[in-house]
Amino acid sequence: MASLSIESLRKSYGSVEIIKGVDLTITDGEFVVFVGPSGCGKSTLLRMIAGLEEITSGELKIGGTVVNDLAPKERGIAMVFQSYALYPHKTVYDNMAFGLQIAKVDKAEIDAKVRDAARILKMEHLLDRRPNQLSGGQRQRVAIGRAIVRNPQVFLFDEPLSNLDAALRVTMRAELAKLHRDLGATMIYVTHDQVEAMTLADTIVVFEGGVIRQAGSPLELYHQPRNTFVAGFIGSPKMNLLPVTVVAATADSVTVAAPWMTAHLTVPVEPGRLAPGSAATLGIRPEHMAAGSETGLITGQVTLVERLGHQTIVEVAAGEGAGVTALIDGTRMTAVGSTLPLTFSGDDVHLFDADGVAAVRLKVPEIARARRERPAA
Amino acid sequence: MPKKRSSLHDQSRPALVLMAPAGLLIFVFIIAPFLLSLGLSFTNQRLVPNPNLPTSFQGFSNYLRLFGNAEFWQSFRNTFTFALLVVPLQSALALGAAMLVNSRLPARNVFRGIFFLPTVLTMVVVVVIWSNLFQINGFFNAVIQAVTFGAHPGFDWLANPALAMPSIVLVSVWQGFGFQMVIYLAGLQGINPELYEAARVDGASRWQEFWAVTMPGLRNTHIFVVVTTTILALKLFAQVDLLTKGGPLGSTQTVVRLIYETGFRKGQVGVAAALSVVFFLVVLAISVGQRVFLKEDREVA
């Protein structure tokens, strides 16, 4: 197992820069998830770590050694591909053994390693089959088994669950988490699924346009997004981002007003660059809003109702054109066209300056600072 | 189990109607001529009917005559020698070219065009060009003289019984590999690129990658290429007829050319028909054999 460090890493194809200077340190045994929209560079970065893409500039270290110019097999990595990339004509056993066979490892040792990996993944009965005789979940297991057999310092996963159906994805997600606990290995995982990111990661790294927008624990990103991009990217339904004007600022709070709010709202944040009169963006998560009884901070016509059972997603027209999404109690009687008052607390909301940079929140739930406890390796 | 199918779901009638046009063409141009030659092969039919020798039933005498004829055996030997040389050479060259134009070469589209060019040319044009290259004072001999500093005068390629067949193989491979290259190219592009990356992560060298990913990935393509190239090779006629006329000393005589010569030069249609029937059965046996031994495996996705 090993740590990994990335220093001002860049990648360009001709004049097009894909990775625009990334710095990141991953500690030994950490489970890091790269997320971001399509084309943000997360997969490219993973492939650069794997050695499948050349590094244009910057430095990549695995276990303290610079590996920029090493071939993939010399980097101590193993990769699980999105399509699994199993050799179709080889049996499961030979798929897992191929790397060791090439390296001319002793046959008895190969056998021991393959059987050990098969035992960990509970697929000893599949060893003689060929990939086309396996289900999607089983192929996935073989792909992971092939990675385990290499006994890598770092596991790399490129959207490994995206080809599975929803139910299987949940199962495999839990198994991956367990695998990480059991092996205690450093893992880097690329996905566009935020549930995978939130549930698996020790650290989530959010990419946009080839740069890191924020790296932190899942709840840190949820409770303390550093900018509007991360705020909108993490959480579902998406955070509402609405324009407000600062009316007052003290050392530990900022008061804002907006035509779509019926009253001023005081938010406990460090004002930073938010001076009275400046424009700002107010971020309210749908789950932090509640349906009020008669009056609310927002009152408007309901334009969309989606009943999930325990909760209901409503969209309320607030002011001119701005729709606000709220996650309200599932038993609340509402209908499209009716008027619904919505309330929320200043303690739960986020405030961003005109450049989209978050003001530091002063009241944050304790859980946002807690790191996931890991058994000592 | 008794077959119970409502007439609503019985699709055999529309199926037959849809197959009819193709079936008719196959019957008129393949099955009927074959049956006709089968019938003729038991007679002494001549190309120009002789009023004094009316056509009559001859039993198996045409076949017996063939099997006792040295020219018959030689033409089969030559045809199979040609096929055994052309199929592997042409397939290997086509695969190599396909891999070359499939790589990230800067001018790969230009190469694609150049490699495919001979296939577009008519065989007659190709033969005219190559017969000049094969001349005593042609290009190949000029190269040999230059390389040996005049010590070796070169060869009379097409008049030398040992070199005539290899020369024809060379022309044929050059003319034909572009087509197989295109098929291999399609096969190569059907291989999941992540497999190559997985092989790289596994530490495979280029050579190991070729054997672990490329060759197995082209399995079905190989089968198609080998079967079609074999059949094309067995039909060898134009190159031989234009370059050597079957000579020297019959060393390039092929079955198809022998059929042509027997039927249309010597006018012995009955014998030529018998020869066609034998050849048809041999080719059929080879095709069926290749199908059975080289079973395609189709992935059920």
Chai-1 contact restraints between the chains, C-beta under 6 A:
chainA,res_idxA,chainB,res_idxB,connection_type,confidence,min_distance_angstrom,max_distance_angstrom,comment,restraint_id
A,L52,B,E197,contact,1.0,0.0,6.0,A-B,restraint_1
A,P72,B,R200,contact,1.0,0.0,6.0,A-B,restraint_2
A,P72,B,V201,contact,1.0,0.0,6.0,A-B,restraint_3
A,K73,B,G203,contact,1.0,0.0,6.0,A-B,restraint_4
A,M79,B,V201,contact,1.0,0.0,6.0,A-B,restraint_5
A,F81,B,E194,contact,1.0,0.0,6.0,A-B,restraint_6
A,S83,B,N192,contact,1.0,0.0,6.0,A-B,restraint_7
A,S83,B,E194,contact,1.0,0.0,6.0,A-B,restraint_8
A,A85,B,E194,contact,1.0,0.0,6.0,A-B,restraint_9
A,A85,B,L195,contact,1.0,0.0,6.0,A-B,restraint_10
A,A85,B,A198,contact,1.0,0.0,6.0,A-B,restraint_11
A,H89,B,P216,contact,1.0,0.0,6.0,A-B,restraint_12
A,F98,B,D202,contact,1.0,0.0,6.0,A-B,restraint_13
A,G99,B,D202,contact,1.0,0.0,6.0,A-B,restraint_14
A,G99,B,G203,contact,1.0,0.0,6.0,A-B,restraint_15
A,I102,B,G203,contact,1.0,0.0,6.0,A-B,restraint_16
A,I102,B,A204,contact,1.0,0.0,6.0,A-B,restraint_17
A,I102,B,Q208,contact,1.0,0.0,6.0,A-B,restraint_18
A,N132,B,E299,contact,1.0,0.0,6.0,A-B,restraint_19
